[in-house]
Amino acid sequence: MQLDQNPFFRKTITPWYDSNFACWVLICSMVLVFCFAVSGVIVAGDDPKLVRHIWFPLMLTGLSGFLVIKVYVRLNIRSNNE
């Protein structure tokens, strides 16, 4: 006899790294990284010697902003399903 892998009467267990608290900690830390990267873009844009290295803070800004949006959407979908 096979066990039902997804019984309707059980709530799915989320791992600790995907809990609401861990997601909010990740969002807060990525907002800090985003602010740090924006300041790096400003500093690199002001100094002509650093303009060729502006790609790194721009990439960091984009990736941290993308991660904040992605985790926030995940939290929003999860809260709407409950």
CYANA upper distance limits for C-alpha pairs under 8 A (distance plus 0.5 A):
  6 ASN  CA     10 ARG  CA      8.30
 14 THR  CA     18 ASP  CA      6.64
 14 THR  CA     19 SER  CA      6.75
 15 PRO  CA     19 SER  CA      6.92
 16 TRP  CA     22 ALA  CA      7.62
 17 TYR  CA     22 ALA  CA      6.23
 17 TYR  CA     23 CYS  CA      8.02
 18 ASP  CA     22 ALA  CA      6.75
 18 ASP  CA     23 CYS  CA      6.83
 19 SER  CA     23 CYS  CA      6.72
 20 ASN  CA     24 TRP  CA      6.71
 20 ASN  CA     75 LEU  CA      7.50
 21 PHE  CA     25 VAL  CA      6.71
 22 ALA  CA     26 LEU  CA      6.62
 23 CYS  CA     27 ILE  CA      6.65
 23 CYS  CA     71 VAL  CA      7.02
 23 CYS  CA     72 TYR  CA      8.44
 23 CYS  CA     75 LEU  CA      8.02
 24 TRP  CA     28 CYS  CA      6.65
 25 VAL  CA     29 SER  CA      6.66
 26 LEU  CA     30 MET  CA      6.53
 26 LEU  CA     68 VAL  CA      8.33
 27 ILE  CA     31 VAL  CA      6.65
 27 ILE  CA     67 LEU  CA      8.27
 27 ILE  CA     68 VAL  CA      5.80
 27 ILE  CA     71 VAL  CA      7.54
 27 ILE  CA     72 TYR  CA      7.99
 28 CYS  CA     32 LEU  CA      6.98
 29 SER  CA     33 VAL  CA      6.83
 30 MET  CA     34 PHE  CA      6.45
 30 MET  CA     64 SER  CA      5.97
 30 MET  CA     65 GLY  CA      7.89
 30 MET  CA     67 LEU  CA      7.89
 30 MET  CA     68 VAL  CA      6.87
 31 VAL  CA     35 CYS  CA      6.74
 31 VAL  CA     64 SER  CA      7.73
 31 VAL  CA     65 GLY  CA      8.01
 31 VAL  CA     68 VAL  CA      7.68
 32 LEU  CA     36 PHE  CA      6.71
 33 VAL  CA     37 ALA  CA      6.56
 33 VAL  CA     60 LEU  CA      8.30
 33 VAL  CA     61 THR  CA      8.13
 33 VAL  CA     64 SER  CA      7.18
 34 PHE  CA     38 VAL  CA      6.65
 34 PHE  CA     60 LEU  CA      7.67
 34 PHE  CA     61 THR  CA      5.68
 34 PHE  CA     64 SER  CA      6.19
 34 PHE  CA     65 GLY  CA      6.96
 35 CYS  CA     39 SER  CA      6.80
 35 CYS  CA     61 THR  CA      8.47
 36 PHE  CA     40 GLY  CA      6.81
 37 ALA  CA     41 VAL  CA      6.74
 37 ALA  CA     57 PRO  CA      5.42
 37 ALA  CA     58 LEU  CA      7.52
 37 ALA  CA     60 LEU  CA      6.50
 37 ALA  CA     61 THR  CA      5.82
 38 VAL  CA     42 ILE  CA      6.82
 38 VAL  CA     57 PRO  CA      7.43
 38 VAL  CA     58 LEU  CA      8.12
 38 VAL  CA     61 THR  CA      6.90
 39 SER  CA     43 VAL  CA      6.68
 40 GLY  CA     44 ALA  CA      6.44
 40 GLY  CA     54 ILE  CA      8.36
 40 GLY  CA     57 PRO  CA      6.14
 41 VAL  CA     45 GLY  CA      6.39
 41 VAL  CA     54 ILE  CA      6.58
 41 VAL  CA     57 PRO  CA      6.03
 41 VAL  CA     58 LEU  CA      6.92
 42 ILE  CA     46 ASP  CA      6.82
 43 VAL  CA     47 ASP  CA      7.04
 44 ALA  CA     48 PRO  CA      8.11
 44 ALA  CA     50 LEU  CA      5.48
 44 ALA  CA     51 VAL  CA      5.92
 44 ALA  CA     53 HIS  CA      7.60
 44 ALA  CA     54 ILE  CA      6.13
 45 GLY  CA     50 LEU  CA      7.61
 45 GLY  CA     51 VAL  CA      6.12
 45 GLY  CA     54 ILE  CA      7.50
 46 ASP  CA     51 VAL  CA      8.31
 47 ASP  CA     51 VAL  CA      7.05
 50 LEU  CA     54 ILE  CA      7.19
 54 ILE  CA     58 LEU  CA      6.79
 55 TRP  CA     59 MET  CA      6.47
 56 PHE  CA     60 LEU  CA      6.66
 57 PRO  CA     61 THR  CA      6.45
 58 LEU  CA     62 GLY  CA      6.70
 59 MET  CA     63 LEU  CA      6.58
 60 LEU  CA     64 SER  CA      6.49
 61 THR  CA     65 GLY  CA      6.49
 62 GLY  CA     66 PHE  CA      6.49
 63 LEU  CA     67 LEU  CA      6.63
 64 SER  CA     68 VAL  CA      6.70
 65 GLY  CA     69 ILE  CA      6.81
 66 PHE  CA     70 LYS  CA      6.56
 67 LEU  CA     71 VAL  CA      6.54
 68 VAL  CA     72 TYR  CA      6.52
 69 ILE  CA     73 VAL  CA      6.59
 70 LYS  CA     74 ARG  CA      6.77
 71 VAL  CA     75 LEU  CA      6.71
 72 TYR  CA     76 ASN  CA      6.58
 73 VAL  CA     77 ILE  CA      6.57
 74 ARG  CA     78 ARG  CA      6.59
 75 LEU  CA     79 SER  CA      6.58
 76 ASN  CA     80 ASN  CA      6.73
 77 ILE  CA     81 ASN  CA      6.78
 78 ARG  CA     82 GLU  CA      7.02
